[in-house]
Amino acid sequence: MSQPIIQVEHLSKQYRLGEVGTGTLSHDLKRWWYKVRGKEDPFARIGEVNDRSTKGDSEYVWALKDINFSVQPGEVVGIIGRNGAGKSTLLKILSKTTAPTTGRIKVRGRIASLLEVGTGFHPELTGRENIYLNGAILGMTRKEINRQFDAIVDFAGVERYVDTPVKRYSSGMYVRLAFAVAAHLEPEILIVDEVLAVGDAEFQKKCLGKMKDVSVQDGRTVLFVSHNMGAVKQLCTSAIALENGLITYVGNTIDTVSYYQNRGEKKTYLNYIGLVEKAPGNAFIKLLKFEVGSKDGKVITISSGIDFNIVFINVKVNINLAVSLIVQNSDEIIICEIPYLITTERNSKHGIYEINFNIPGYTLNAGTYSISILFGEDQRFVLKKFEHVVEFEIVNEYIGNNINNLPGFLRINPFITCEFKDL
Amino acid sequence: MHEEKAEWTEIIEPRAHLLDLKLRELWRYCDLLIMLVRRDFVATYKQTILGPIWFFIQPLLTTVTYMLIFGNIAKISTDGLPMAVFYLAGITIWNYYADSLNKTATVFRDNANIFGKVYFPRLIMPLSIVVSNLVRLGIQVSLFLLIWAYYLISGANLHPNLYLLLVPLVVVLMAFQALGLGMIISALTTKYRDLIFLLTFGVQLLMYATPVIYPMSALPKKYAMVIHANPLSELVELFRYAFTGSGQVSWEGLAYSVVCTVVLLVLGALIFNRVERKFMDTV
């Protein structure tokens, strides 16, 4: 095994929640006072694991806690995790825009980071001027840009507009130019955030292709952060799953992605038993029960259809109450939203409502899904949103000998006829 | 297969060494400095009809205003110099200082979006501000020279002298003082924004504590000490003396200015360097 190009050791990052500024001075003074007496930082101890959905006691949280991993030269490492898992913090530290609280990262070679495309683009300057400016900001010298200039313009496909101020560009052209500059950086290590979610499909393909070239042909190391599991699977040789600031899985891409998609113990139902006042919810809505199942009570398959059963307490009277189920797949892409208007004549009552939804069979493809529930008033205001209440799986049904999942979001059962005539 | 070199080229740690200013790295980003200066210059006057002529209009109008108010109404002495030359000399060099300081002091706030996304030595930004203002100063000095030459030819009481050789030094000292003080303020404003409010009128007040609209010679003894304590006074006075031959300059005063500049610059660079790595969390 050769020597790692990046080595991360006991890396942690602490953030302060709430308003910065109020009470900052007093905390600073307290820190200083502890330091004078040779004690450890009083605020460094009290941080908690960063789980944004539960309320913590401390004002400080660890966005990253004790992260250790290393990357070999030429590897393409995907970093995956939900929003708030600490991915961006890790990238920020790697790209040196913020410093870690404790721990260190050792690096061999130059790092260029692409947390955003078009950083420092000035709308008044022409495409040509912006290529030089942006390139310089990203760490290229004038000579390097001169050498790459034609390739950049060609890659972006904006040759005709190169002497026009970029404020006249269409937003697609703007992004293409910005990505083109970034794609022609020549660092040993490239850090890429989800910048691929820009441009049209053709350009996205080009970007993915370019990133692959960077690693395969030029042997450079790439760290790639994304929600797009498809892109991660396509590009990366290995992956790291982050959750609440901790590394929960490291391994090859396929294993990590499937771990991430089936992460943790799945809540397949919510059934609240206890004091009504303490049921999950707020002053308007309290959720008592949410269940997912199929008609015959067995596993949910492609043909079985899906039943949802919601029981909740409504408090606000005389409004138009509505509820929506939001179905997301394991890549956190919203598949659909299913709304239901409970009352339409401003006659909601204080009490327990029970609602059943049924999605017929042959609608969704096999896979893992999660449900969020949104309660609304007058179809305008949100009373309460319950994020990712439950997760459930739709089991595949084979067609012939093919035991693999078919691609796509939908699994429909069309009426098909086939005729045959002898020649 | 030969052994790879075991050394790490870079280690990212919670705290940078206090004295590690990364000057070598700064040099590598020299091209960025040039690009930023170019951007400032080109972008400011794009889509204006008069373009860089605006560089002239600002000091000219200010000079006319000062001639009216301080010269004709308040009748403050101009050391026997033509009013236009006297005020314009002061305004030209003072504006350079004030503009540089104001922009440098808010550098973290103004560039938070760039700083948050890409790493480059942060010192580049304040440096680029000071340099792009230098371009502006150059244009404004040429305006001053025009007016100065007009009065010189028409026989006014002007005696340019060898101190002219010190003018570049004056400009450099002015630049470094603005840079130093600006960096200190910018570092402090990342957490506590209070200073920004103080800054705008602080710079205005500072002008009155510097011989811009009055000559040193017009000062009563008891105030002269205070004004001399301002390391800018000597520089403004020297700039004017070099072109006109009137004013009070001394080597001690210049030496004092140099020392103050060096202290401000070193202090500024150290504080700035300390804050730059963590400011993104607080700005």
Interface residues (C-beta under 8 A of the other chain):
Chain A: S2 Q3 Q7 Y15 R16 V20 G21 T24 L25 D28 K92 I93 L94 S95 K96 T97 T98 A99 P100 T101 T102 G103 R104 I105 K106 V107 R108 G109 R110 I111 S113 L115 E116 T119 G120 H122 E124 L125 E129 Y132 L133 A136 I137 L138 G139 M140 T141 R142 P165
Chain B: E4 A6 E7 W8 T9 E10 I11 I12 E13 P14 R15 A16 R28 Y29 D31 L32 I34 M35 L36 R38 R39 V42 A43 K46 Q47 N113 I114 F115 G116 K117 V118 Y119 F120 K191 Y192 R193 R277 K278 M280 D281 T282
